[in-house]
Amino acid sequence: MAQLIPGALVQVSGTYEEVIEVGEAVEILGRVSVDGPAQLLRREGPQWLALSFAGQLIRVDQPRPLNAVDDFVLGPGSNSEVLADAMASQLIMDGYCESRALNLRSEVEAMISATERYLDFSRIPAEFEPYYLGVESKEKHALIDLEEASEELIRIFQDEDTRLTRLMDGITPVLRSELGSRITGRTNLMVRQTFSTVEEEKAFQATEEPGSGERETFMSLVKRRRVCMMHFLGPRTGTLKLLPRADRPEITIEATPGKLVMFLTERFRYSHTCSGRTTTLQTWLLGQRPEYVMQGFGGDMSVLAPLAESGVPPPKGESVTVTGIATAIGGDSKDHHCYWLMFNKAGTDTAVKTPITRLETKPGETRETNGPGFAV
């Protein structure tokens, strides 16, 4: 028989005392029926304090060891370092990893309730949505920056944010040594929520076109992301599809409440759908930000900056002050940001041969010299 120690997984079946921890004390809430797996947290005399997979904190007398589970289990009693190594190995081998995140039922309810009370959801522009939320995914979203969030949001989401950060810290060394991926940080916690009805989705549309700054920020995110983490809070069960970039069959995962999935973005695109409203927490682990450093230069500098020549003298008469200037730039660019993106991201330019129809080859006079010349 497997040894019963804190963190061990057990099977419980029966009616048990449900409790809640208040500081160092434990208060009894009542009796509940539980039939399923649980994780042992600590021993209290002849009994064990255990957290069921349904999120109930219970006292059990004689739990039966659970010999095997399909997924990794991330709970309060788990050894995070050992678990992170095993999950990273699975991630490298298959490109994705499924796990079970254990939370108190009251914690999950508080997070879902907070999304309704404190968060201002918005809709991502349609052109970004397939790359940000997934192919065929239609959802609203909100970002939580715990450095600027309210005390209530920090209280509710701090533990979950810390868990994802620790998981990132645990898998980063393995990704670096095995794949050469250097993870330097992660995005703020994103809350995404499916629409309850088709009518709600139609009424909840993006109101503004993305600006050039938003486009560049988005393209930078797409280029830097390496691993996606998704924790499905529920209450509904959705469907997560991992779409391989190579010629391989897609992977379908049942996104049940409590499931946490990681996958490598270089191997998979993805899609998340759900009939009715459900809530998911998501973050991306990011690679190193590109940096460009001028280390030195040499050669014939005269070709870059020739000696100043005396130009044409300024015109005589009254001078004017130029207060504005307009330019017509190529690439259908509406501003200088779009013009820069054409070179930086698209890797192209607008240099084409001058059409012959624009040239006038009849002899004429130029304004500068009043002599013979050609008009263009």
C-alpha positions in Angstrom: 0.0 0.0 0.0 1.2 3.5 -0.9 2.4 5.6 2.0 0.0 8.4 3.1 2.0 11.6 3.3 1.1 15.3 2.7 0.6 15.8 -1.0 -0.5 12.2 -1.7 -3.6 11.6 -3.9 -6.4 9.5 -2.4 -9.8 8.3 -3.2 -12.6 9.3 -0.8 -16.2 8.2 -0.8 -18.8 9.1 1.8 -20.0 11.9 4.0 -17.4 14.1 5.6 -17.1 17.3 7.6 -16.4 20.3 5.3 -14.3 22.9 7.0 -12.8 26.3 6.3 -9.5 27.7 7.6 -9.7 31.0 9.5 -6.2 32.0 10.3 -4.7 29.0 12.2 -8.1 27.8 13.3 -10.4 25.4 11.4 -14.2 26.0 11.5 -16.8 23.4 10.5 -19.2 24.4 7.7 -21.3 21.2 7.8 -21.3 17.7 6.3 -21.0 17.0 2.5 -21.0 13.9 0.4 -17.8 13.4 -1.6 -17.0 10.7 -4.1 -13.8 11.1 -6.0 -10.1 12.0 -5.8 -8.6 14.3 -3.2 -5.1 15.5 -2.1 -3.9 15.1 1.5 -2.7 18.4 3.0 -1.8 17.6 6.7 -2.6 15.3 9.5 -4.8 16.5 12.4 -4.7 13.8 15.1 -6.3 10.6 13.7 -7.8 12.5 10.7 -6.4 14.0 7.5 -7.3 17.4 6.2 -7.8 16.9 2.4 -8.8 19.0 -0.6 -11.1 17.2 -3.0 -10.9 17.7 -6.7 -14.3 19.4 -6.4 -12.7 22.1 -4.2 -14.1 21.0 -0.8 -11.8 21.1 2.3 -12.7 18.0 4.3 -11.7 15.8 7.2 -11.2 12.2 6.3 -10.4 9.2 8.5 -9.1 6.3 6.3 -8.5 7.5 2.8 -7.5 5.0 0.1 -4.3 5.7 -1.9 -5.0 6.6 -5.5 -2.5 4.6 -7.6 -2.7 6.6 -10.8 -4.2 9.8 -12.3 -4.3 10.9 -15.9 -3.0 14.4 -15.3 -0.5 16.2 -13.1 -2.0 17.7 -10.0 -1.2 21.2 -8.9 -2.5 21.5 -5.4 -1.5 23.1 -2.0 0.3 19.8 -1.0 2.2 19.3 -4.3 6.0 19.4 -4.6 6.2 22.3 -7.0 9.8 21.7 -8.0 9.4 18.0 -8.9 6.1 18.7 -10.6 7.5 21.5 -12.7 10.4 19.3 -14.0 8.0 16.5 -14.9 5.6 18.9 -16.6 8.4 20.6 -18.6 9.6 17.2 -19.8 6.0 16.4 -21.0 5.8 19.8 -22.6 9.0 19.2 -24.6 8.1 15.7 -25.6 4.5 16.3 -26.8 4.4 20.1 -27.2 1.7 20.4 -24.6 0.9 19.3 -21.0 -2.4 18.8 -19.2 -2.7 19.2 -15.4 -5.3 19.6 -12.7 -5.2 22.8 -10.6 -6.8 22.4 -7.2 -8.5 25.4 -5.7 -11.0 25.7 -2.9 -14.5 26.0 -4.3 -14.9 29.3 -2.6 -11.7 30.7 -4.3 -13.0 29.8 -7.7 -16.4 31.3 -7.0 -14.7 34.5 -5.8 -12.6 34.8 -9.0 -15.6 34.3 -11.2 -17.7 36.7 -9.2 -14.9 39.3 -9.3 -14.8 39.2 -13.1 -18.4 40.4 -13.1 -18.0 43.1 -10.4 -14.6 44.6 -10.9 -13.4 44.0 -14.5 -14.2 46.1 -17.6 -14.3 43.6 -20.5 -13.5 44.7 -24.0 -13.5 43.0 -27.4 -10.3 42.5 -29.3 -10.2 43.8 -32.9 -11.4 41.2 -35.3 -8.1 41.0 -37.2 -6.2 40.2 -33.9 -8.8 37.8 -32.5 -7.6 34.6 -34.2 -4.0 35.1 -33.1 -4.8 36.4 -29.6 -7.8 34.3 -28.5 -7.5 31.4 -30.9 -9.0 30.4 -34.3 -12.8 30.7 -34.3 -12.7 31.9 -30.7 -15.2 34.7 -30.0 -14.7 36.1 -26.5 -14.4 39.2 -24.4 -11.3 39.8 -22.3 -9.8 41.9 -19.5 -6.2 42.2 -18.2 -5.3 42.3 -14.5 -2.1 44.2 -13.6 -1.6 43.4 -10.0 0.8 46.3 -9.5 -2.0 48.7 -10.3 -5.1 46.7 -9.4 -7.4 47.4 -6.4 -6.8 45.7 -3.1 -9.8 43.5 -3.6 -8.6 42.2 -7.0 -5.1 41.6 -5.5 -6.6 39.6 -2.6 -8.7 37.4 -5.0 -6.2 36.8 -7.8 -2.8 37.0 -6.0 -2.5 33.3 -5.2 -3.4 32.2 -8.8 -0.9 34.7 -10.3 1.8 33.5 -7.9 1.1 29.9 -8.9 1.6 30.6 -12.6 4.7 32.6 -11.9 6.2 29.7 -9.9 5.3 27.3 -12.6 7.0 29.5 -15.1 10.1 29.6 -12.9 10.1 25.9 -12.6 9.9 25.0 -16.3 12.1 27.8 -17.6 15.5 26.1 -16.9 14.4 23.0 -18.7 13.1 24.9 -21.7 16.4 26.7 -21.9 18.6 23.6 -21.6 16.5 21.4 -23.9 15.0 23.8 -26.5 17.3 26.8 -26.2 14.2 29.0 -25.4 15.1 31.8 -23.0 12.0 32.8 -21.1 12.4 36.3 -19.6 8.9 37.0 -18.3 5.2 36.6 -18.9 2.2 38.7 -19.7 -0.2 40.1 -17.1 -3.0 37.7 -16.2 -5.8 37.8 -18.8 -9.4 36.9 -18.0 -11.3 35.7 -21.0 -15.0 34.9 -21.1 -17.2 33.3 -23.7 -20.6 34.9 -24.5 -23.7 33.5 -23.0 -25.8 34.0 -26.2 -25.3 34.9 -29.9 -27.2 38.2 -29.2 -24.7 39.1 -26.5 -21.8 38.5 -28.9 -23.4 40.6 -31.6 -23.9 43.5 -29.2 -20.4 43.3 -27.8 -18.3 44.5 -30.7 -14.9 46.2 -30.9 -15.7 50.0 -31.2 -12.3 51.2 -32.5 -9.8 50.2 -35.2 -6.4 49.4 -33.8 -3.8 52.2 -34.0 -0.4 51.8 -35.4 1.0 51.6 -31.9 -1.4 48.8 -31.0 -0.4 46.9 -34.1 3.3 47.1 -33.3 2.7 46.0 -29.7 0.6 43.1 -30.9 3.1 42.0 -33.5 5.9 42.1 -30.8 3.8 39.9 -28.5 3.1 37.3 -31.3 6.9 37.2 -32.1 8.0 36.9 -28.4 5.5 34.4 -27.0 6.8 30.9 -26.4 4.4 29.0 -24.0 0.7 29.6 -23.5 -0.9 28.7 -20.1 -4.7 28.4 -19.7 -6.5 27.7 -16.5 -10.2 26.9 -17.0 -12.3 28.2 -14.1 -15.7 27.2 -15.4 -18.5 26.8 -14.6 -19.1 25.3 -18.1 -16.9 22.8 -19.9 -15.5 24.0 -23.2 -13.4 22.5 -26.0 -9.7 23.4 -26.5 -8.2 22.3 -29.9 -4.5 22.4 -30.5 -3.8 22.8 -34.2 -0.3 21.6 -35.1 1.7 23.9 -37.4 3.2 20.7 -39.0 1.2 18.1 -40.9 -0.2 16.3 -37.9 -3.6 15.5 -36.5 -5.2 18.2 -34.2 -5.5 17.5 -30.5 -8.9 18.0 -28.8 -8.9 18.6 -25.0 -12.0 18.7 -22.8 -11.6 22.1 -21.0 -13.3 21.0 -17.7 -13.3 23.4 -14.7 -10.0 23.1 -12.9 -7.9 22.0 -15.9 -4.7 23.8 -16.6 -3.1 23.4 -20.1 0.3 24.5 -21.3 1.4 24.3 -24.9 4.3 25.5 -27.1 3.2 28.3 -29.4 5.9 27.4 -32.0 4.2 24.0 -32.4 0.6 24.8 -32.1 -2.1 27.3 -33.0 -5.3 26.8 -30.9 -9.0 27.3 -30.7 -11.2 27.5 -27.6 -15.0 27.3 -27.8 -17.8 26.8 -25.3 -21.6 26.8 -25.5 -22.6 29.4 -23.0 -20.5 31.6 -20.6 -17.4 30.2 -19.0 -14.3 31.9 -17.6 -10.6 31.2 -18.3 -7.4 32.7 -17.0 -4.5 32.9 -19.5 -0.9 34.1 -19.7 1.9 33.8 -22.2 5.6 33.1 -21.3 7.7 35.5 -23.4 11.1 35.2 -25.0 13.8 37.8 -24.8 12.9 41.2 -26.3 15.0 41.9 -29.4 17.7 44.5 -28.8 19.8 46.3 -31.4 23.2 47.7 -30.4 25.6 49.7 -32.5 28.9 48.2 -31.7 31.1 50.1 -34.2 31.5 51.2 -37.8 34.3 52.0 -40.2 35.2 52.5 -43.8 35.1 55.6 -46.0 32.9 58.0 -44.0 32.9 60.5 -46.9 30.3 58.5 -48.7 28.0 58.8 -45.8 28.6 62.5 -45.0 30.3 64.3 -47.9 31.8 67.7 -47.2 29.2 70.5 -47.1 28.9 72.4 -50.3 27.7 75.9 -50.8 24.2 75.5 -52.1 21.8 77.8 -54.0 21.5 81.2 -52.2 18.2 81.8 -50.5 15.6 83.7 -52.5 15.3 87.4 -52.2 12.3 89.2 -50.9 10.0 88.6 -47.9 10.6 85.4 -46.0 7.9 83.1 -44.6 7.7 80.7 -41.6 6.8 77.1 -42.4 4.5 75.8 -39.6 3.4 72.5 -41.2 4.3 70.1 -43.9 2.5 67.1 -45.5 3.9 64.1 -47.2 2.5 61.4 -49.5 4.2 58.1 -48.5 3.9 54.7 -50.1 2.5 51.4 -49.0 -1.0 52.9 -48.3 0.5 54.3 -45.1 -1.7 56.6 -43.2 1.1 57.7 -40.8 4.8 57.3 -40.1 4.1 54.3 -37.8 2.5 52.3 -40.7 5.3 53.4 -43.0 7.9 52.0 -40.6 6.0 48.8 -40.1 6.1 48.2 -43.9 9.9 48.2 -43.8 10.4 46.6 -40.3 7.8 43.9 -40.4 6.8 43.3 -44.1 10.4 43.6 -45.3 9.5 45.5 -48.4 9.7 49.0 -49.9 7.8 51.1 -52.4 10.6 51.7 -54.9 9.4 51.0 -58.5 10.5 52.2 -61.9 9.0 55.5 -63.0 6.3 54.9 -65.6 7.3 56.2 -69.0 4.0 58.0 -69.4 5.1 60.5 -66.6 8.0 61.7 -68.7 7.7 64.6 -71.1 10.5 64.5 -73.6 9.8 67.6 -75.8 12.4 70.4 -75.8 11.4 73.2 -73.4 12.7 75.7 -71.0 13.5 75.3 -67.3 12.5 77.9 -64.8 16.0 78.0 -63.3 18.0 78.8 -66.3 15.6 80.1 -69.0 17.6 78.0 -71.3 16.8 74.9 -73.4 16.1 71.8 -71.5 13.5 69.1 -71.0 10.3 69.3 -69.0 9.4 66.5 -66.7 
